[in-house]
Amino acid sequence: MTSRIASKIMLVVAILFVSLLAACGAFEYNGDYPELFSVAINSVLGTQGGFSGRQGIQPELRVLEEDNYGRVMFMYSEDNAISPVSFLIMQKVEGDYVYFYQHYNFFSDSIRHLRQEPDEDKLAYLKEINNWNQEMSESSEFFRTQIVRRPESGPVPNDIRVEVFMELFPASNVRPSTIAANNPFLRTDRYGRSVYLLSGLQWKYDDVEHERVFVHIAVLFQPDHNFDIEKGTLVITDYYNYQTDLRLFMEANGWDTPFNP
């Protein structure tokens, strides 16, 4: 059996296992704030919905404050490799949908537990840029997403995500469970583009030796599920201040504009 055939067989087996994991073990949030849960998983890169992925350990979520117009500021924590604790603002709820500002409706922190005190200056700035205690803006200014209790896997099929993972992380020993746990879906735009966070091992070379390093990469897929390995990837290096880099990256890939293949 040639190495190419063996590799294809391994890929097929990996895809089947990932599909089984997604179908059999979907996490479900059972707390009191599904609207806030939905904001968190659609805002912060790497969110999967709980601790230890699909093993069912609930995220920590606590309401901090509500303004005079119904905005809610809250804290959210889960088993997220780049953002263990985040502070977010939801603008409003209408029917089955929740509304928030894209990109700047949150900040993440290095504190490891919700009971630790957050940075008051950062909280004040978060309020300011989210119009805290100001009259509500038109809904067209917000990102809207459906309220859910289960994180979505997004529109890109498992087999494509597995192939992209293998291309981006050739130094990883590919295991279906590893792939399934390291491509959490962020959100999709009105035209079908989608963003995921993929995490894995890459080779790092210098003049003397090489080593394997763990890397987090935001990947943007176009509506036809294609992606450009140069333009469609963003390495996340600053885990707490990536919002502007992510916004510019998404805009450079046509985010929320008509798709012309």
N, C-alpha and C positions, 0 to 999 in steps of 0.2 A: 504494500500500500504506500503510495507516494505521500510526502509531507503535505502537499496541497490538498489531497483528498482527506487526509486525517484532520487537517485544520477545518475543512468544511463540515465534517462530521461533528467536531467539537462545537462549532458555531451553532449547528442545528440543535444539538443537545442542550446547549446553554439557553437558546431561545425558548425551547420547550419548558425548561425548568423555570425561567423567568415568568412565562405565561401562567404556569401552575401556581407560582407564588402570588402573582397578582390576583388571580381568580379566587384562591382559597383563603388568603389571609388578610383581607382588606381591613385596615384600621378604621374604627369608628369613634368619634368624639362623643362622649355621653354627658358632658357638662351642661351648665346652664346658659352658656353664651355661644351658641353656634354661629351667630352673626359676627362676633369678634374673632372666633376661631377661623371663620372664612376670610376675614381681613388678613389675619396673620399668615396663613398659608399661601395667600396670593400676593404678599408683600415682601417677605423676607426670603432671600435665596437659601436653599437647602432645607426648608421646612418639610417634614414628612408627616406631621400630625401628632406625634407623641414621642415618648422615650423608647429607645430600642426598636424603632420602626414599627413593624407589624405585630410585635408581641403584645400590644394592647395596653401599655402603660400610658396613662393619660398625661397630656401636657399640663403644665401649671399656668393658670390664667387668672389674673386678678384685676378687677376694675379699680382704677385710681381716682378718676374724677369725671364729672359730666358738666358740660357748660349749659348756658341758658337756652341754647338752640338744639340740644339733643346730641351734640358730639360727645364721644366717649374716648377717654384716654385710658389705656390699659397696659399691663405687663404680660408678657408671654414668654414661656421657657419650655424647651424640649431638647431632645438629643440631636442638636444641630452642630455640626463640626465647626462652622464658621461664626455662628450667631447663637450662643447658648441662651442669652437673655435679650429680649427686645422690648422697646416701648413704642406703642403705636397709637394713632388716632383714627377712629372711624368717624366719618362725617354724618351719615344717616342710614336709616333702614327704610325701604319702601317695599311692602309686600314681601316677596321671596328674594329680594335683592339687597345688597349692602353696597354703600358708596364710599370711596376714599380717594385721596389724591395719589396719583402714581409717583413712585420714586422717593418722595420726601415726606411720606406719612409715618415714618418710623426712624428710630436709630437703635443700633445694637450696642451692647456694652460687654466689657470683660468680666463683670461680676458674675459669680457662678450660681447665685441663688436669688430667688425673688424676694427674700426677706432682707437682703442687703439694700442699703439706701442708694437710689440712683443719683446721678449728677443733676442738681437742681438747675444749673445754667442750661444744660442740654434739654431738660424738660421744658424750660421757659421758651427756648428757641423753637422747639418742636411745636409748641402751642402757637407761637407767632406765625410760623410759616404755614400752619393749617387753619388760620383765621379763627382761632379760639375766641369764643364769645362775640364773634361778628355775625351779622346776618348771613344766612345760608346762601351760597352761590348757586348759580344755575347747575342743574344736574349734568349738563354737557361738559362741565369742567372736570368731572370726576370719572374715575374708573369704576365700572359697575360689574359685580360678579354675583352669581347665585349663592344663596346661603346653603351650605352643605355641612354634613357631619363626617363625610369621608373624603380624604384628599383624592383629587383626580390624578390619573396617570397621564393626562394630556392626549393630544391628537396623534402624536408620532408613534407608530407601531413599535413593539418591543424589538423586532428583528433589526430595525434601522438603528435604534438606540444602542443595541449590543454591538453592531458593526462600528458605530462612531466611537464607542467606548474603547474598543480594541485598537482603533486607529490612533486615538489620542493617548492611550496609556499602554504602549507596547511592553513596558517593564512590569506590568501587573500580571500576576497569575490569575487568569480569568476564571472566576467561579460564578455560577448563576446567582447565588445569594449576594455576592459582592456587587455585581452589576445592578441587581434589583434594588439594593440599598443605597446606591450611589448615583442615581439619576433623578432626584426629586424634581417634579414639575413645578414651575413658578406660576405662569399664567399665559394666556393667549390673547392676541389682539382681535379686532373685529373682522380681520381678513384671513385669519388662520395661522399667522405666525405664532411660534411658541418658544418659550425659554425654559431650559433645564439647567441644573447644576450637576456636572459630572465630576467625580473625584476618583483619583487613582494614582498609580506610580509611574513616574517617568524617569529616564536616565538623565543624570546631570554629569557633564564631563568637564574636566579641567586638564591642565597640562600633564598631570601626573597620573591621575586615576579617575574612575567614574563611580558614581553611587546612585542608588535609587532614592528619589524624593517624592513625597506625597504632594499632589497638586490639585487645586480646585479650579474648575473651568466652567464658566457660563457658556452655554451653547445655544445659538438661535437657529431654529429651523424655519424655513420658508413654508408657505401654505401647501406646497407640493411635497413637503418633507425633505427637500434638498437642503444641504448646508455647505457653506464655503469654509474650509478648514482655516483659511487665513482671515477672512473678514467676519466669519460667523462664530468666532471663539474669543473669549475674554478671560484671561487668567486673573483670578481674584487673589491679590496679595495683601491688601489692607482689609481685614475682615469687618472693621467697624466704620469704614468711610468709603464704601464702594458705590454709593448711590449715584453720584454724578457720572462716574465711569460707566456704570451700567446703563444709565439714561442715554449717554452719547453713543454707546455701543448699539443699543436698540434702535436709536434714530438712524444710525449709519446703515442699518440693515432694513430700513424702510418701515419701522414699526408704526402701525396704525395708519398706513397709507395704502391705497389700492394696489393690488398685486398684479404685475405685468411680467409673466414668465418669458 
